[in-house]
Amino acid sequence: MRYTDILLDLDDTLIDTVENTRLTLIELYDDYRFGNYFPSFADFYEIYFANVSQLWELYGRGKITKATLQRERFIAPLNSVEEITEEQALAINDDFIERVMQKGTLINGAVDLLNYLQPRYKIHILSNGFTEMQYVKIKSAGLDDYFDKVILSDEVGVNKPHPDLFSFALKKIGTGTDNTIMIGDNLFTDIGGAYNSGIDQVWFNPKNKPVKDFQPTYIVKELSEIKSIL
């Protein structure tokens, strides 16, 4: 293949961030006795997940700042709980961050894929995650020996899908659009951003979500399928 470099998303492409978040929220639910305020963990999780999903979408679109996302992660879900102050909700968020970035659950097939790719390509992380978390998460997951470069939007100052981040990444790794392919799970930030920057893409789509607006170069349901493409 003509590719020499791979831009690889981290969260929910390699690291199972959804599961690591769920495990951390179970701990917080028990430790902070959220059962006194919510009918069940499932109810709390549904409220939390709906809120944080919206926050990340707004952050990816440049509509809110990192500080707003971090501030509102727990303030909104706990807003109806009179016993928990805003200051306490912010402290719970700090506790969440410390716990979740120590979790190491991976997407099925992640290590096998990296072992396949590493001898063949230069692999670079391209993530919208926060600097103070992503390096720790990579280490906690045992992935710190696989990547040539780690490029974080938080350090660059612009998020995927903005073309400036992809341009920065190509310049940083010293290659061009024809020799690079993006692998990620988010159709808007990862795949759409690469598409609009003239970079081929592999959309990791385990839930068979519908294609919108454009056709990705490749679509896979399992990470193992990428080995037949690259």
N, C-alpha and C positions, 0 to 999 in steps of 0.2 A: 504494500500500500504506500501511497505517497505521504502519509502522515508521519511526522517525526515527533510531534508534541501533542500531549493530551491535557486539556483543561478539565478539571474534575471537581464537581461540586462535592461538598463534604456532608452536610446535614441531610439525612434521609436519602442519600445516594450511597454513602459508605457507612456513616454512623447512623444508627437507628435512633434519631433524636426524638421521635414520637414515643418510642418505648422507654427511652431513658427519662424522658419527661414524665411519663405515666408512673414509673417506679419512684421517682423523686416526689411526685405529688402524693402518692400513697403515704410516703414517710411523713410529709408535712401534714397531711390530713389527720394522721394519728397523733403526731407530736404536738400539734397545735389544737387538737381536739375539735376539728372542724365538724365532727359529727354532731356537736351541740347546735350547729347552725344550719346544716344541710341534711336533707332526708337520707342521703347516701353518698358514698364517694362518687358513684356514677353521675349523680346530679351536679356535684361540685365540678367534676371533670368536664362535663358538657359545657357548663358556664365558662370555665377557664379556657377550654380549647376554642370555643367560639370567639372569645375575646382576643386571645393571643393570635389566632389565625388572621383576624381582621387587622390587628396591629402590625403583623409582619407584612401583610399585603400593602398597607399604607406606607410602611417603611421602604419596601421595595420600589414603590412608586414615587418616593421622595416627598410624600405628603406629611410625614412626621419625622422627628429626629430620633436618634438612638436614645437620648435621655427621656423622651416622651414614652417610647416603647417600654423601657425599663421601669419607668415610674408607674405606668398604667397596667403593667402585667398583672399585678395583684390588687391594685386599688379598685379597679372596676369589678372584678368578681367578688370582692369582699365588701363592696359598697353598702350592701343591705345589712351587714352585720354591725350593729351599733357598738358592740363590745370591742371591736377592733378598730383602732384609730388609723388615720392615714400614715402616721409615723410607724406604727406597728406593721402595717401592710408593706411599707418600704423595707423594713427590717426582714420581713418574711421573704421578700424578693431577693435580698442579699443572701439569705440562707439558702434559698432555692438555687441561686447561681453557684454557690460553693459546692452544693451537693451534686447538681446535675452534671457539672463538667468532670466529675470523677467517675461517672458511669461509663462503661465501655461496651455496651451492646452494639453489635454491628448488624448491618443488613446482610441477609443470607447471601453468601457467595462473594462478599467484599474482599476478603483476604485472598481467596483463590484468584479473583480477577486481577488484583494488584500483583500477585506473583507471576501471573501470565504477562501482564503489560510491562512490568519493570525492565526486563531484559530487552524489550523491543522498542520502547519509546521513553522519552522524558515525560514524567508525570508531574503536573503542577495543580495544586489546589487553587480554585477560584471561588471564594465564599463571601456571602454577605454577613457572615457571623462576626461577632465582636472580638477584638484583638485579645482582650484579657481572658477570653474563654476558649477560643479556637485552638491555640497551641496546647493548652492543657488537655482539651478533649482529644486531640490527635495523639498525645502521649498516653492518656488514660486508655485509649482504644488500641494501643500498641502499633500505631501506624507511622511513627515518626521517622522511619528509615526508608520510606517509599518515595518521598517527594523531592523533586529538584528545587522547586520554588513553592512558597505558600503566599498567595496574593489575596489580601483581605480588603474588601471595600472600605472597612472602617479605617484602615491605614491610608488608603488612596483618597478617600473623601467623596466617592461617588459609588452608587450601588448598581449591581446587576438589576435590570437589563441595560443600563445606560451604555451607549457605545464607547464612551470615554474610558470605562473600566476595561473593556475588551481591548481597546487600543493600547492602554497602559500595559495590560498583561502581555500582549504580543511583543511590545517593545522590551519589556522586562525579561522575557524568555528568549528574545532574539530570533524570532521566526515570523512567518507571515500567515495570512489566512489560508492559503492553499495547503499548508503543511500542518494545520492544526485542526483538532476536532474537540468539541465540547460534549461532556457527558454529565447529565444532571436529571433531577426528578421534577423540577418546576418548569412547566411549559412556558410561563411568562418570563421569569427572570433568567433561567439558565438557557433554555432552548430558543425562546424568542429573542433574547439578547444576542446570542451567538448568530442566529439567522439574520438579524438586522445588521450584524457586523460582518457578514460575508463568510462566516465560519460554519463548517459542517457540524452536525449535531447528532448525538444519540440520546433520545428521550427515554429514560428509565421510567416506565409507566405501569407499575404493578397492578394498579386498580382499573386499567383499561379506560382511562378517562378519554372523552372525545377530543379529537383534534379541532383546533379553532384557528381560523384566519390563514394558516399556512400549513404546509406538509413538512414535518421534520425529515431530515435526511434518513434517519433510521429510528425505529421504535422497538423497544424490547420490554418484555414483561419481567424477565429474570436477568440478573447481572451476568449470569453464565452465558447468555446469548451473545454478549458483546464479543466473546472470544471467536465467534464465527464471522464477525464483522471486521475486527482489527487483527 
